[in-house]
Amino acid sequence: MSNGTNLTPSANATVCIAAGTSYTGQLTINKSGIVICNSGTITGTIKVNNGGAGVIINNLGTISTNNISLGAAATLNNGSSDGGATVVAAATWAGYIGAGITVAPVINNYATWQAGLQPIPGGTINNKGGLPGIATSTRMPT
């Protein structure tokens, strides 16, 4: 199943991509408190705009898009949605995160990280999985 629908969730909404689903549309985050849970494949665009503070993206599947921009505070969890208590080792974050990272994100990696990452303005990377060249916990300079 493939879904190219463009989505703009309301505040405090949860948007889940089910296993076996390939999402090719654009997720535009303009409101706060949104959770994206992915168990399928995301190849579309994820755009977190200025009003999207506090967004959480939990990847338990595959995110392979080259079109991710972060204009508001975001937490990216790869391989776990519960702080590492349950880990999906097959989860993969690939592609490129860039195109306008203007905030300090938190990245928690528990699985496979293959994504390129634009220089970020501060932030924290907690690497419990395969993030080459990054120590277990790194506070990025501002």
Secondary structure, DSSP 8 states (H G I E B T S, - for coil): -EE---B---TT-EEEE-TT-EE-SEEEE-SSS-EEEESSEE-SEEEE-TT-TTEEEEESSEE--S-EEESS-EEEEES-SSTTSS--TT-EE-SEE-S---S--EEEESSEE--EE---SSEEEEESSB-TT--SEEEE--
